[in-house]
Amino acid sequence: SGLRPSSRDVDVWPPWHNTYKYLHMRDNLFELHRQRVFLLWGVATIDRASITDPFNETQLGTPVWDDAFDAAETDAQLALRGACARFEQPDTQRLLHITPGSSMCLMANLSEWAAAHDEWPLPPDRFAAALKSLLAVQPGWAPYFSTRTDARGRETMRHLVATYEVQVQKHAPAHRKRPLYEAWEAQLATINSEAPASAAGAKQTAG
């Protein structure tokens, strides 16, 4: 009992009706809708206790940060770069409907910059300085992370975001979108199981 996604497409119009014909053309004859999938590290959950109006889309709740996340650690750097590489593989992109060339993964860019200007992986005590140097010449990466000061007084990442453009059928019912969601979840489960605790909290959201 209770509400749950439909297990099949819901058709309320007979095939001869103009509305049925329009919906069929909209969903089958035009290119797929593109939307963004965001991968997040450093966010444990969202505290929604402060939300007073559940229908107010501006009330999103308060992030609860993952204190274990530490992108400066050597193993974390390698794991985060490895996650970027996984989503750049053609087979993975086909499985997850990722548009080739659409990825925005800071750690991939940072690894290339560090290899050319310093070393990769970066020594943890030079990670923050290297990140600032990269940002000075490529300021467009600023929205993809935030920083904090850890217990040792070292500046490091508080959270990290990577984005991917995914092709989906915008108006498809939930049961047809669910396999794609589960495919992303399976990839994240593998990434998290192989990562050190300092980079093992990857999550996905879409918009």
C-alpha positions as CSV (number, residue, x, y, z in Angstrom):
1,S,0.0,0.0,0.0
2,G,1.0,3.7,-0.3
3,L,2.3,5.8,-3.1
4,R,5.1,4.5,-5.3
5,P,6.4,5.1,-8.8
6,S,4.4,3.6,-11.7
7,S,5.7,0.3,-12.9
8,R,4.7,1.1,-16.5
9,D,3.9,4.1,-18.7
10,V,0.6,5.7,-17.9
11,D,-1.5,6.4,-21.0
12,V,-4.8,8.2,-20.5
13,W,-5.4,9.2,-24.1
14,P,-6.4,6.8,-26.9
15,P,-3.9,6.5,-29.8
16,W,-6.2,8.4,-32.2
17,H,-6.4,11.5,-29.9
18,N,-4.3,14.5,-30.8
19,T,-2.9,14.8,-27.3
20,Y,-1.6,11.2,-27.5
21,K,0.0,12.0,-30.8
22,Y,1.7,15.1,-29.4
23,L,3.0,13.3,-26.4
24,H,4.3,10.4,-28.5
25,M,6.1,12.8,-30.8
26,R,7.5,14.8,-27.8
27,D,8.9,11.8,-26.1
28,N,10.1,9.7,-29.1
29,L,10.9,11.9,-32.1
30,F,13.0,14.7,-30.5
31,E,16.5,14.6,-29.1
32,L,17.0,13.7,-25.5
33,H,16.9,16.3,-22.8
34,R,20.2,17.2,-21.2
35,Q,20.7,17.7,-17.5
36,R,23.5,17.8,-15.1
37,V,24.6,15.1,-12.6
38,F,26.6,16.5,-9.7
39,L,29.0,14.2,-7.8
40,L,29.7,15.5,-4.3
41,W,32.5,14.8,-1.8
42,G,32.6,16.2,1.7
43,V,28.9,16.4,2.3
44,A,27.6,13.8,4.8
45,T,23.9,14.6,4.5
46,I,21.5,17.6,4.5
47,D,19.8,18.6,7.7
48,R,16.2,19.6,6.8
49,A,15.0,20.2,10.3
50,S,15.1,24.0,9.7
51,I,12.7,23.8,6.7
52,T,9.4,25.5,7.7
53,D,7.7,25.3,4.3
54,P,8.3,22.0,2.4
55,F,6.9,23.6,-0.8
56,N,9.3,26.5,-0.8
57,E,12.1,25.5,-3.2
58,T,14.5,28.1,-1.7
59,Q,14.5,26.2,1.6
60,L,17.1,23.5,0.9
61,G,18.3,22.7,4.4
62,T,21.8,22.9,5.9
63,P,24.7,20.8,4.7
64,V,26.2,18.5,7.3
65,W,29.9,18.3,6.4
66,D,31.8,15.0,6.2
67,D,34.8,15.6,8.6
68,A,36.6,12.5,7.2
69,F,36.9,14.1,3.8
70,D,40.5,15.3,3.2
71,A,41.4,15.8,-0.5
72,A,45.0,16.8,0.4
73,E,45.9,13.3,1.6
74,T,48.0,11.5,-1.0
75,D,45.7,8.5,-1.3
76,A,42.6,10.8,-1.5
77,Q,44.2,12.7,-4.4
78,L,44.8,9.5,-6.3
79,A,41.2,8.2,-5.5
80,L,39.6,11.5,-6.6
81,R,41.6,11.6,-9.8
82,G,40.7,8.0,-10.4
83,A,37.0,8.8,-10.1
84,C,37.4,11.4,-12.7
85,A,39.2,8.9,-15.0
86,R,36.4,6.4,-14.5
87,F,33.8,8.7,-15.9
88,E,36.0,9.6,-18.8
89,Q,36.0,6.0,-20.1
90,P,33.8,5.6,-23.2
91,D,32.2,2.4,-21.9
92,T,31.2,4.2,-18.7
93,Q,30.0,7.2,-20.6
94,R,27.7,5.0,-22.7
95,L,26.4,3.2,-19.6
96,L,25.6,6.4,-17.8
97,H,24.5,8.4,-20.8
98,I,27.2,11.0,-20.3
99,T,27.8,13.4,-23.1
100,P,31.4,13.1,-24.2
101,G,33.5,16.1,-23.4
102,S,31.0,17.5,-20.9
103,S,32.8,16.6,-17.6
104,M,34.0,19.3,-15.2
105,C,36.3,17.5,-12.8
106,L,38.6,19.7,-10.8
107,M,40.9,16.9,-9.7
108,A,41.6,15.9,-13.3
109,N,42.6,19.5,-14.1
110,L,44.6,19.9,-10.9
111,S,46.5,16.7,-11.5
112,E,47.6,17.9,-15.0
113,W,48.5,21.3,-13.7
114,A,50.5,19.8,-10.8
115,A,52.4,17.4,-13.0
116,A,53.5,20.3,-15.2
117,H,54.3,22.8,-12.4
118,D,55.1,20.8,-9.3
119,E,54.5,17.0,-8.9
120,W,51.6,14.6,-8.7
121,P,50.3,13.6,-6.4
122,L,51.0,16.7,-4.5
123,P,52.6,16.6,-1.0
124,P,49.8,17.3,1.4
125,D,51.4,20.4,2.8
126,R,51.6,21.9,-0.7
127,F,48.1,20.9,-1.8
128,A,46.3,24.2,-0.7
129,A,49.0,26.4,-2.3
130,A,48.8,24.5,-5.6
131,L,45.1,24.8,-5.6
132,K,45.3,28.5,-5.1
133,S,47.9,28.8,-7.9
134,L,45.6,26.9,-10.3
135,L,42.7,29.1,-9.3
136,A,44.7,32.2,-10.0
137,V,45.0,31.3,-13.7
138,Q,41.8,29.3,-14.0
139,P,39.3,31.1,-11.8
140,G,36.3,29.3,-13.3
141,W,37.0,26.4,-10.9
142,A,36.0,28.5,-7.9
143,P,32.4,27.2,-7.7
144,Y,33.5,23.6,-7.6
145,F,34.9,23.5,-4.1
146,S,35.1,25.2,-0.8
147,T,37.8,25.2,1.9
148,R,38.2,24.8,5.6
149,T,40.9,24.8,8.2
150,D,41.4,21.3,9.7
151,A,42.4,20.3,13.2
152,R,46.0,20.7,12.4
153,G,45.6,24.3,11.2
154,R,46.0,23.3,7.6
155,E,43.8,24.7,4.9
156,T,42.1,22.0,2.8
157,M,38.9,21.3,0.9
158,R,35.7,21.2,2.7
159,H,33.7,19.9,-0.2
160,L,34.3,19.1,-3.9
161,V,31.9,18.9,-6.9
162,A,32.3,17.3,-10.3
163,T,29.6,17.7,-13.0
164,Y,28.5,15.7,-16.0
165,E,26.0,16.3,-18.7
166,V,23.6,13.4,-19.0
167,Q,21.1,12.7,-21.8
168,V,17.7,11.6,-20.5
169,Q,14.1,11.6,-21.6
170,K,12.8,14.5,-19.6
171,H,9.2,13.4,-19.3
172,A,9.8,9.7,-18.9
173,P,8.1,8.1,-15.9
174,A,10.2,7.1,-12.9
175,H,10.4,3.4,-13.7
176,R,12.2,4.2,-17.0
177,K,14.6,6.6,-15.3
178,R,15.3,4.3,-12.4
179,P,17.8,2.0,-14.2
180,L,20.0,5.0,-15.1
181,Y,19.9,6.2,-11.5
182,E,20.9,2.7,-10.3
183,A,23.7,2.6,-12.8
184,W,25.2,5.8,-11.3
185,E,24.7,4.4,-7.8
186,A,26.6,1.2,-8.7
187,Q,29.5,3.3,-10.0
188,L,29.6,5.3,-6.9
189,A,29.4,2.2,-4.7
190,T,32.5,0.9,-6.5
191,I,34.4,4.2,-6.2
192,N,33.6,4.5,-2.5
193,S,34.6,0.9,-1.8
194,E,38.0,1.4,-3.4
195,A,38.7,4.8,-1.9
196,P,40.3,5.6,1.4
197,A,38.2,7.0,4.2
198,S,39.3,10.5,3.3
199,A,37.6,10.3,-0.1
200,A,35.0,7.5,0.3
201,G,31.8,9.6,0.7
202,A,30.9,10.3,-2.9
203,K,27.2,11.1,-3.5
204,Q,25.2,12.1,-6.6
205,T,22.4,14.6,-7.2
206,A,20.9,16.0,-10.3
207,G,19.5,19.3,-11.6
